Amino acid sequence: MKKLIESQLRKNARLRRQEAAKVRRIREGMAEEWQRRLEDMIDASSVANVLTLLSGVCYEKEEHLQSNWQDDATARTWHRDGKTIDSIVSRITN
């Protein structure tokens, strides 16, 4: 009985490792796809324009969190991120 349990535990551990490896491969593939899409956007426009869009997303998320969830702490984080991106845009365009 003990050997059967140990065998099953090893099998379960192996399956968990295989599943984790599969998830990592999917995430890596998604990251590569996102990077290609960003590169396409930058090629079609500019880094500054893509960052400006990203900054706008931050401010929209801030507004949504304040209006719909009254989550001021997270909203402040999104606002700070938007300001940081705006600062980067300002530096690369001037």
Biopython code that builds the backbone (N, CA, C, O; Angstrom):
import numpy as np
from Bio.PDB.StructureBuilder import StructureBuilder

atoms = [
    (1, "MET", "N", (0.823, -1.195, 0.000)),
    (1, "MET", "CA", (0.000, 0.000, 0.000)),
    (1, "MET", "C", (0.870, 1.263, 0.000)),
    (1, "MET", "O", (0.588, 2.226, -0.713)),
    (2, "LYS", "N", (1.946, 1.238, 0.825)),
    (2, "LYS", "CA", (2.833, 2.384, 0.919)),
    (2, "LYS", "C", (3.488, 2.666, -0.432)),
    (2, "LYS", "O", (3.604, 3.825, -0.829)),
    (3, "LYS", "N", (3.917, 1.620, -1.142)),
    (3, "LYS", "CA", (4.537, 1.800, -2.446)),
    (3, "LYS", "C", (3.546, 2.369, -3.445)),
    (3, "LYS", "O", (3.913, 3.194, -4.281)),
    (4, "LEU", "N", (2.306, 1.943, -3.369)),
    (4, "LEU", "CA", (1.263, 2.451, -4.258)),
    (4, "LEU", "C", (1.043, 3.941, -4.038)),
    (4, "LEU", "O", (0.914, 4.705, -4.995)),
    (5, "ILE", "N", (1.002, 4.350, -2.771)),
    (5, "ILE", "CA", (0.810, 5.768, -2.442)),
    (5, "ILE", "C", (2.004, 6.581, -2.922)),
    (5, "ILE", "O", (1.832, 7.649, -3.510)),
    (6, "GLU", "N", (3.226, 6.077, -2.672)),
    (6, "GLU", "CA", (4.418, 6.783, -3.124)),
    (6, "GLU", "C", (4.462, 6.899, -4.640)),
    (6, "GLU", "O", (4.858, 7.932, -5.180)),
    (7, "SER", "N", (4.060, 5.855, -5.311)),
    (7, "SER", "CA", (4.013, 5.876, -6.773)),
    (7, "SER", "C", (3.024, 6.919, -7.270)),
    (7, "SER", "O", (3.313, 7.671, -8.201)),
    (8, "GLN", "N", (1.866, 6.955, -6.647)),
    (8, "GLN", "CA", (0.842, 7.933, -7.046)),
    (8, "GLN", "C", (1.312, 9.356, -6.767)),
    (8, "GLN", "O", (1.058, 10.259, -7.563)),
    (9, "LEU", "N", (1.992, 9.561, -5.645)),
    (9, "LEU", "CA", (2.513, 10.895, -5.317)),
    (9, "LEU", "C", (3.556, 11.337, -6.344)),
    (9, "LEU", "O", (3.554, 12.493, -6.768)),
    (10, "ARG", "N", (4.444, 10.429, -6.746)),
    (10, "ARG", "CA", (5.443, 10.761, -7.776)),
    (10, "ARG", "C", (4.759, 11.103, -9.098)),
    (10, "ARG", "O", (5.144, 12.048, -9.786)),
    (11, "LYS", "N", (3.741, 10.318, -9.438)),
    (11, "LYS", "CA", (3.004, 10.562, -10.679)),
    (11, "LYS", "C", (2.331, 11.940, -10.628)),
    (11, "LYS", "O", (2.386, 12.699, -11.596)),
    (12, "ASN", "N", (1.701, 12.252, -9.502)),
    (12, "ASN", "CA", (1.036, 13.552, -9.356)),
    (12, "ASN", "C", (2.040, 14.703, -9.446)),
    (12, "ASN", "O", (1.762, 15.730, -10.065)),
    (13, "ALA", "N", (3.206, 14.522, -8.824)),
    (13, "ALA", "CA", (4.237, 15.560, -8.883)),
    (13, "ALA", "C", (4.713, 15.752, -10.313)),
    (13, "ALA", "O", (4.907, 16.884, -10.757)),
    (14, "ARG", "N", (4.905, 14.649, -11.040)),
    (14, "ARG", "CA", (5.335, 14.735, -12.439)),
    (14, "ARG", "C", (4.282, 15.448, -13.280)),
    (14, "ARG", "O", (4.620, 16.273, -14.128)),
    (15, "LEU", "N", (3.014, 15.137, -13.050)),
    (15, "LEU", "CA", (1.938, 15.800, -13.794)),
    (15, "LEU", "C", (1.882, 17.294, -13.487)),
    (15, "LEU", "O", (1.650, 18.106, -14.382)),
    (16, "ARG", "N", (2.094, 17.655, -12.219)),
    (16, "ARG", "CA", (2.115, 19.084, -11.859)),
    (16, "ARG", "C", (3.265, 19.801, -12.552)),
    (16, "ARG", "O", (3.091, 20.916, -13.044)),
    (17, "ARG", "N", (4.441, 19.172, -12.596)),
    (17, "ARG", "CA", (5.587, 19.779, -13.292)),
    (17, "ARG", "C", (5.300, 19.931, -14.777)),
    (17, "ARG", "O", (5.640, 20.955, -15.369)),
    (18, "GLN", "N", (4.685, 18.933, -15.382)),
    (18, "GLN", "CA", (4.355, 19.002, -16.810)),
    (18, "GLN", "C", (3.340, 20.118, -17.067)),
    (18, "GLN", "O", (3.462, 20.864, -18.039)),
    (19, "GLU", "N", (2.349, 20.226, -16.200)),
    (19, "GLU", "CA", (1.335, 21.273, -16.362)),
    (19, "GLU", "C", (1.961, 22.654, -16.182)),
    (19, "GLU", "O", (1.639, 23.581, -16.925)),
    (20, "ALA", "N", (2.846, 22.795, -15.210)),
    (20, "ALA", "CA", (3.520, 24.074, -14.995)),
    (20, "ALA", "C", (4.369, 24.443, -16.204)),
    (20, "ALA", "O", (4.406, 25.606, -16.606)),
    (21, "ALA", "N", (5.046, 23.463, -16.780)),
    (21, "ALA", "CA", (5.860, 23.725, -17.975)),
    (21, "ALA", "C", (4.971, 24.153, -19.144)),
    (21, "ALA", "O", (5.340, 25.034, -19.920)),
    (22, "LYS", "N", (3.828, 23.539, -19.262)),
    (22, "LYS", "CA", (2.880, 23.896, -20.326)),
    (22, "LYS", "C", (2.392, 25.339, -20.155)),
    (22, "LYS", "O", (2.325, 26.095, -21.124)),
    (23, "VAL", "N", (2.056, 25.708, -18.935)),
    (23, "VAL", "CA", (1.601, 27.073, -18.655)),
    (23, "VAL", "C", (2.707, 28.070, -18.969)),
    (23, "VAL", "O", (2.436, 29.124, -19.544)),
    (24, "ARG", "N", (3.964, 27.755, -18.598)),
    (24, "ARG", "CA", (5.090, 28.647, -18.905)),
    (24, "ARG", "C", (5.249, 28.839, -20.409)),
    (24, "ARG", "O", (5.483, 29.954, -20.874)),
    (25, "ARG", "N", (5.122, 27.754, -21.168)),
    (25, "ARG", "CA", (5.246, 27.862, -22.631)),
    (25, "ARG", "C", (4.142, 28.732, -23.211)),
    (25, "ARG", "O", (4.388, 29.525, -24.120)),
    (26, "ILE", "N", (2.936, 28.589, -22.698)),
    (26, "ILE", "CA", (1.817, 29.418, -23.173)),
    (26, "ILE", "C", (2.084, 30.882, -22.859)),
    (26, "ILE", "O", (1.901, 31.747, -23.716)),
    (27, "ARG", "N", (2.515, 31.163, -21.635)),
    (27, "ARG", "CA", (2.805, 32.547, -21.246)),
    (27, "ARG", "C", (3.927, 33.135, -22.088)),
    (27, "ARG", "O", (3.851, 34.290, -22.508)),
    (28, "GLU", "N", (4.967, 32.347, -22.335)),
    (28, "GLU", "CA", (6.077, 32.835, -23.153)),
    (28, "GLU", "C", (5.598, 33.134, -24.562)),
    (28, "GLU", "O", (6.004, 34.133, -25.156)),
    (29, "GLY", "N", (4.742, 32.283, -25.102)),
    (29, "GLY", "CA", (4.183, 32.519, -26.433)),
    (29, "GLY", "C", (3.334, 33.778, -26.470)),
    (29, "GLY", "O", (3.387, 34.543, -27.433)),
    (30, "MET", "N", (2.542, 33.994, -25.407)),
    (30, "MET", "CA", (1.721, 35.201, -25.336)),
    (30, "MET", "C", (2.611, 36.435, -25.258)),
    (30, "MET", "O", (2.347, 37.440, -25.918)),
    (31, "ALA", "N", (3.663, 36.357, -24.453)),
    (31, "ALA", "CA", (4.564, 37.499, -24.316)),
    (31, "ALA", "C", (5.222, 37.819, -25.652)),
    (31, "ALA", "O", (5.372, 38.987, -26.010)),
    (32, "GLU", "N", (5.612, 36.787, -26.385)),
    (32, "GLU", "CA", (6.212, 37.012, -27.699)),
    (32, "GLU", "C", (5.206, 37.666, -28.645)),
    (32, "GLU", "O", (5.558, 38.578, -29.393)),
    (33, "GLU", "N", (3.974, 37.208, -28.613)),
    (33, "GLU", "CA", (2.937, 37.791, -29.471)),
    (33, "GLU", "C", (2.685, 39.246, -29.096)),
    (33, "GLU", "O", (2.576, 40.103, -29.972)),
    (34, "TRP", "N", (2.591, 39.528, -27.799)),
    (34, "TRP", "CA", (2.380, 40.910, -27.349)),
    (34, "TRP", "C", (3.541, 41.790, -27.763)),
    (34, "TRP", "O", (3.341, 42.933, -28.175)),
    (35, "GLN", "N", (4.752, 41.271, -27.659)),
    (35, "GLN", "CA", (5.919, 42.048, -28.065)),
    (35, "GLN", "C", (5.862, 42.346, -29.562)),
    (35, "GLN", "O", (6.155, 43.466, -29.980)),
    (36, "ARG", "N", (5.492, 41.362, -30.365)),
    (36, "ARG", "CA", (5.373, 41.596, -31.815)),
    (36, "ARG", "C", (4.321, 42.666, -32.108)),
    (36, "ARG", "O", (4.519, 43.529, -32.964)),
    (37, "ARG", "N", (3.217, 42.599, -31.394)),
    (37, "ARG", "CA", (2.161, 43.599, -31.609)),
    (37, "ARG", "C", (2.636, 44.998, -31.224)),
    (37, "ARG", "O", (2.374, 45.966, -31.937)),
    (38, "LEU", "N", (3.330, 45.098, -30.102)),
    (38, "LEU", "CA", (3.873, 46.394, -29.700)),
    (38, "LEU", "C", (4.869, 46.915, -30.723)),
    (38, "LEU", "O", (4.863, 48.097, -31.066)),
    (39, "GLU", "N", (5.721, 46.026, -31.205)),
    (39, "GLU", "CA", (6.689, 46.437, -32.226)),
    (39, "GLU", "C", (5.971, 46.940, -33.474)),
    (39, "GLU", "O", (6.385, 47.933, -34.071)),
    (40, "ASP", "N", (4.904, 46.262, -33.866)),
    (40, "ASP", "CA", (4.125, 46.704, -35.029)),
    (40, "ASP", "C", (3.525, 48.083, -34.790)),
    (40, "ASP", "O", (3.536, 48.933, -35.681)),
    (41, "MET", "N", (2.998, 48.307, -33.580)),
    (41, "MET", "CA", (2.419, 49.614, -33.260)),
    (41, "MET", "C", (3.491, 50.705, -33.294)),
    (41, "MET", "O", (3.262, 51.797, -33.814)),
    (42, "ILE", "N", (4.653, 50.397, -32.739)),
    (42, "ILE", "CA", (5.747, 51.376, -32.727)),
    (42, "ILE", "C", (6.208, 51.657, -34.148)),
    (42, "ILE", "O", (6.458, 52.807, -34.509)),
    (43, "ASP", "N", (6.320, 50.593, -34.965)),
    (43, "ASP", "CA", (6.731, 50.774, -36.357)),
    (43, "ASP", "C", (5.730, 51.638, -37.125)),
    (43, "ASP", "O", (6.115, 52.433, -37.982)),
    (44, "ALA", "N", (4.460, 51.477, -36.813)),
    (44, "ALA", "CA", (3.418, 52.232, -37.511)),
    (44, "ALA", "C", (3.309, 53.666, -37.006)),
    (44, "ALA", "O", (2.759, 54.524, -37.697)),
    (45, "SER", "N", (3.822, 53.932, -35.818)),
    (45, "SER", "CA", (3.677, 55.260, -35.231)),
    (45, "SER", "C", (5.004, 55.698, -34.633)),
    (45, "SER", "O", (5.921, 56.107, -35.346)),
    (46, "SER", "N", (5.092, 55.606, -33.302)),
    (46, "SER", "CA", (6.335, 55.927, -32.591)),
    (46, "SER", "C", (6.220, 55.419, -31.163)),
    (46, "SER", "O", (5.128, 55.113, -30.686)),
    (47, "VAL", "N", (7.344, 55.334, -30.498)),
    (47, "VAL", "CA", (7.336, 54.925, -29.094)),
    (47, "VAL", "C", (6.513, 55.923, -28.280)),
    (47, "VAL", "O", (5.720, 55.536, -27.422)),
    (48, "ALA", "N", (6.712, 57.201, -28.559)),
    (48, "ALA", "CA", (5.989, 58.239, -27.805)),
    (48, "ALA", "C", (4.480, 58.077, -27.959)),
    (48, "ALA", "O", (3.747, 58.197, -26.978)),
    (49, "ASN", "N", (4.006, 57.806, -29.175)),
    (49, "ASN", "CA", (2.570, 57.646, -29.376)),
    (49, "ASN", "C", (2.030, 56.405, -28.670)),
    (49, "ASN", "O", (0.940, 56.442, -28.100)),
    (50, "VAL", "N", (2.776, 55.322, -28.705)),
    (50, "VAL", "CA", (2.337, 54.105, -28.016)),
    (50, "VAL", "C", (2.305, 54.340, -26.507)),
    (50, "VAL", "O", (1.369, 53.911, -25.832)),
    (51, "LEU", "N", (3.311, 55.012, -25.980)),
    (51, "LEU", "CA", (3.322, 55.316, -24.550)),
    (51, "LEU", "C", (2.190, 56.270, -24.166)),
    (51, "LEU", "O", (1.615, 56.151, -23.084)),
    (52, "THR", "N", (1.876, 57.203, -25.042)),
    (52, "THR", "CA", (0.762, 58.115, -24.781)),
    (52, "THR", "C", (-0.548, 57.341, -24.700)),
    (52, "THR", "O", (-1.386, 57.622, -23.844)),
    (53, "LEU", "N", (-0.723, 56.376, -25.580)),
    (53, "LEU", "CA", (-1.916, 55.523, -25.513)),
    (53, "LEU", "C", (-1.949, 54.748, -24.203)),
    (53, "LEU", "O", (-2.996, 54.640, -23.565)),
    (54, "LEU", "N", (-0.817, 54.215, -23.809)),
    (54, "LEU", "CA", (-0.738, 53.457, -22.568)),
    (54, "LEU", "C", (-1.047, 54.348, -21.367)),
    (54, "LEU", "O", (-1.719, 53.919, -20.429)),
    (55, "SER", "N", (-0.570, 55.554, -21.398)),
    (55, "SER", "CA", (-0.866, 56.509, -20.341)),
    (55, "SER", "C", (-2.376, 56.751, -20.250)),
    (55, "SER", "O", (-2.945, 56.806, -19.160)),
    (56, "GLY", "N", (-3.006, 56.893, -21.408)),
    (56, "GLY", "CA", (-4.458, 57.079, -21.427)),
    (56, "GLY", "C", (-5.197, 55.902, -20.815)),
    (56, "GLY", "O", (-6.202, 56.081, -20.126)),
    (57, "VAL", "N", (-4.705, 54.708, -21.064)),
    (57, "VAL", "CA", (-5.314, 53.514, -20.455)),
    (57, "VAL", "C", (-5.211, 53.598, -18.932)),
    (57, "VAL", "O", (-6.160, 53.269, -18.220)),
    (58, "CYS", "N", (-4.067, 54.034, -18.445)),
    (58, "CYS", "CA", (-3.888, 54.175, -16.998)),
    (58, "CYS", "C", (-4.923, 55.137, -16.406)),
    (58, "CYS", "O", (-5.534, 54.841, -15.379)),
    (59, "TYR", "N", (-5.116, 56.274, -17.050)),
    (59, "TYR", "CA", (-6.071, 57.256, -16.537)),
    (59, "TYR", "C", (-7.508, 56.749, -16.633)),
    (59, "TYR", "O", (-8.325, 57.041, -15.760)),
    (60, "GLU", "N", (-7.820, 55.999, -17.678)),
    (60, "GLU", "CA", (-9.157, 55.413, -17.790)),
    (60, "GLU", "C", (-9.401, 54.391, -16.683)),
    (60, "GLU", "O", (-10.494, 54.333, -16.120)),
    (61, "LYS", "N", (-8.393, 53.590, -16.372)),
    (61, "LYS", "CA", (-8.529, 52.618, -15.293)),
    (61, "LYS", "C", (-8.675, 53.333, -13.952)),
    (61, "LYS", "O", (-9.447, 52.905, -13.094)),
    (62, "GLU", "N", (-7.937, 54.413, -13.779)),
    (62, "GLU", "CA", (-8.071, 55.203, -12.555)),
    (62, "GLU", "C", (-9.506, 55.677, -12.388)),
    (62, "GLU", "O", (-10.109, 55.505, -11.330)),
    (63, "GLU", "N", (-10.040, 56.271, -13.437)),
    (63, "GLU", "CA", (-11.409, 56.799, -13.386)),
    (63, "GLU", "C", (-12.427, 55.692, -13.127)),
    (63, "GLU", "O", (-13.352, 55.862, -12.332)),
    (64, "HIS", "N", (-12.252, 54.562, -13.800)),
    (64, "HIS", "CA", (-13.179, 53.438, -13.612)),
    (64, "HIS", "C", (-13.175, 52.947, -12.170)),
    (64, "HIS", "O", (-14.230, 52.691, -11.590)),
    (65, "LEU", "N", (-11.983, 52.816, -11.596)),
    (65, "LEU", "CA", (-11.890, 52.338, -10.217)),
    (65, "LEU", "C", (-12.508, 53.323, -9.230)),
    (65, "LEU", "O", (-13.151, 52.915, -8.262)),
    (66, "GLN", "N", (-12.316, 54.606, -9.470)),
    (66, "GLN", "CA", (-12.897, 55.601, -8.570)),
    (66, "GLN", "C", (-14.419, 55.644, -8.709)),
    (66, "GLN", "O", (-15.138, 55.710, -7.712)),
    (67, "SER", "N", (-14.900, 55.607, -9.942)),
    (67, "SER", "CA", (-16.327, 55.753, -10.189)),
    (67, "SER", "C", (-17.135, 54.519, -9.816)),
    (67, "SER", "O", (-18.214, 54.629, -9.235)),
    (68, "ASN", "N", (-16.615, 53.352, -10.149)),
    (68, "ASN", "CA", (-17.405, 52.135, -10.002)),
    (68, "ASN", "C", (-17.075, 51.305, -8.771)),
    (68, "ASN", "O", (-17.918, 50.544, -8.295)),
    (69, "TRP", "N", (-15.878, 51.439, -8.258)),
    (69, "TRP", "CA", (-15.472, 50.589, -7.149)),
    (69, "TRP", "C", (-15.068, 51.377, -5.914)),
    (69, "TRP", "O", (-14.827, 50.787, -4.861)),
    (70, "GLN", "N", (-14.989, 52.702, -6.022)),
    (70, "GLN", "CA", (-14.550, 53.548, -4.912)),
    (70, "GLN", "C", (-13.242, 53.025, -4.319)),
    (70, "GLN", "O", (-13.030, 53.072, -3.108)),
    (71, "ASP", "N", (-12.372, 52.527, -5.196)),
    (71, "ASP", "CA", (-11.071, 51.982, -4.790)),
    (71, "ASP", "C", (-10.013, 53.044, -5.041)),
    (71, "ASP", "O", (-9.301, 53.015, -6.045)),
    (72, "ASP", "N", (-9.927, 53.975, -4.111)),
    (72, "ASP", "CA", (-9.027, 55.109, -4.283)),
    (72, "ASP", "C", (-7.557, 54.702, -4.264)),
    (72, "ASP", "O", (-6.741, 55.300, -4.966)),
    (73, "ALA", "N", (-7.213, 53.696, -3.473)),
    (73, "ALA", "CA", (-5.804, 53.291, -3.376)),
    (73, "ALA", "C", (-5.307, 52.758, -4.716)),
    (73, "ALA", "O", (-4.247, 53.165, -5.192)),
    (74, "THR", "N", (-6.058, 51.860, -5.319)),
    (74, "THR", "CA", (-5.640, 51.311, -6.608)),
    (74, "THR", "C", (-5.732, 52.373, -7.691)),
    (74, "THR", "O", (-4.896, 52.420, -8.593)),
    (75, "ALA", "N", (-6.745, 53.223, -7.603)),
    (75, "ALA", "CA", (-6.882, 54.313, -8.573)),
    (75, "ALA", "C", (-5.657, 55.227, -8.526)),
    (75, "ALA", "O", (-5.163, 55.659, -9.568)),
    (76, "ARG", "N", (-5.169, 55.519, -7.329)),
    (76, "ARG", "CA", (-3.978, 56.357, -7.197)),
    (76, "ARG", "C", (-2.772, 55.693, -7.855)),
    (76, "ARG", "O", (-1.938, 56.365, -8.461)),
    (77, "THR", "N", (-2.686, 54.374, -7.732)),
    (77, "THR", "CA", (-1.582, 53.652, -8.371)),
    (77, "THR", "C", (-1.649, 53.819, -9.881)),
    (77, "THR", "O", (-0.631, 54.085, -10.520)),
    (78, "TRP", "N", (-2.840, 53.666, -10.459)),
    (78, "TRP", "CA", (-2.986, 53.842, -11.912)),
    (78, "TRP", "C", (-2.669, 55.276, -12.317)),
    (78, "TRP", "O", (-2.052, 55.506, -13.357)),
    (79, "HIS", "N", (-3.090, 56.244, -11.497)),
    (79, "HIS", "CA", (-2.796, 57.646, -11.796)),
    (79, "HIS", "C", (-1.286, 57.884, -11.776)),
    (79, "HIS", "O", (-0.739, 58.534, -12.667)),
    (80, "ARG", "N", (-0.620, 57.351, -10.749)),
    (80, "ARG", "CA", (0.835, 57.496, -10.643)),
    (80, "ARG", "C", (1.531, 56.863, -11.854)),
    (80, "ARG", "O", (2.484, 57.425, -12.394)),
    (81, "ASP", "N", (1.048, 55.690, -12.272)),
    (81, "ASP", "CA", (1.640, 55.044, -13.448)),
    (81, "ASP", "C", (1.444, 55.902, -14.694)),
    (81, "ASP", "O", (2.358, 56.032, -15.508)),
    (82, "GLY", "N", (0.265, 56.483, -14.845)),
    (82, "GLY", "CA", (0.012, 57.367, -15.985)),
    (82, "GLY", "C", (0.945, 58.567, -15.974)),
    (82, "GLY", "O", (1.486, 58.949, -17.011)),
    (83, "LYS", "N", (1.132, 59.161, -14.802)),
    (83, "LYS", "CA", (2.034, 60.310, -14.689)),
    (83, "LYS", "C", (3.475, 59.911, -15.007)),
    (83, "LYS", "O", (4.201, 60.667, -15.653)),
    (84, "THR", "N", (3.884, 58.744, -14.562)),
    (84, "THR", "CA", (5.238, 58.266, -14.838)),
    (84, "THR", "C", (5.444, 58.093, -16.337)),
    (84, "THR", "O", (6.471, 58.495, -16.883)),
    (85, "ILE", "N", (4.467, 57.497, -16.991)),
    (85, "ILE", "CA", (4.566, 57.313, -18.443)),
    (85, "ILE", "C", (4.572, 58.665, -19.143)),
    (85, "ILE", "O", (5.339, 58.873, -20.083)),
    (86, "ASP", "N", (3.718, 59.588, -18.690)),
    (86, "ASP", "CA", (3.723, 60.932, -19.268)),
    (86, "ASP", "C", (5.096, 61.583, -19.145)),
    (86, "ASP", "O", (5.554, 62.254, -20.069)),
    (87, "SER", "N", (5.746, 61.385, -18.010)),
    (87, "SER", "CA", (7.072, 61.946, -17.786)),
    (87, "SER", "C", (8.081, 61.352, -18.782)),
    (87, "SER", "O", (8.928, 62.067, -19.319)),
    (88, "ILE", "N", (7.982, 60.066, -19.016)),
    (88, "ILE", "CA", (8.875, 59.416, -19.987)),
    (88, "ILE", "C", (8.624, 59.975, -21.383)),
    (88, "ILE", "O", (9.568, 60.272, -22.116)),
    (89, "VAL", "N", (7.356, 60.119, -21.748)),
    (89, "VAL", "CA", (7.014, 60.673, -23.064)),
    (89, "VAL", "C", (7.606, 62.068, -23.205)),
    (89, "VAL", "O", (8.166, 62.417, -24.244)),
    (90, "SER", "N", (7.475, 62.863, -22.144)),
    (90, "SER", "CA", (8.010, 64.221, -22.184)),
    (90, "SER", "C", (9.515, 64.213, -22.408)),
    (90, "SER", "O", (10.036, 65.026, -23.171)),
    (91, "ARG", "N", (10.214, 63.297, -21.743)),
    (91, "ARG", "CA", (11.669, 63.232, -21.897)),
    (91, "ARG", "C", (12.098, 62.775, -23.288)),
    (91, "ARG", "O", (13.096, 63.262, -23.819)),
    (92, "ILE", "N", (11.358, 61.852, -23.878)),
    (92, "ILE", "CA", (11.807, 61.356, -25.190)),
    (92, "ILE", "C", (11.351, 62.224, -26.335)),
    (92, "ILE", "O", (11.838, 62.063, -27.455)),
    (93, "THR", "N", (10.441, 63.130, -26.096)),
    (93, "THR", "CA", (9.980, 64.008, -27.178)),
    (93, "THR", "C", (10.615, 65.390, -27.117)),
    (93, "THR", "O", (10.465, 66.179, -28.050)),
    (94, "ASN", "N", (11.307, 65.689, -26.055)),
    (94, "ASN", "CA", (11.946, 67.021, -25.912)),
    (94, "ASN", "C", (13.435, 66.924, -26.023)),
    (94, "ASN", "O", (14.129, 67.936, -25.928)),
]
sb = StructureBuilder()
sb.init_structure("model")
sb.init_model(0)
sb.init_chain("A")
sb.init_seg("    ")
for serial, (resi, resn, name, xyz) in enumerate(atoms, 1):
    if name == "N":
        sb.init_residue(resn, " ", resi, " ")
    sb.init_atom(name, np.array(xyz, "f"), 0.0, 1.0, " ", f" {name:<3s}", serial, name[0])
structure = sb.get_structure()
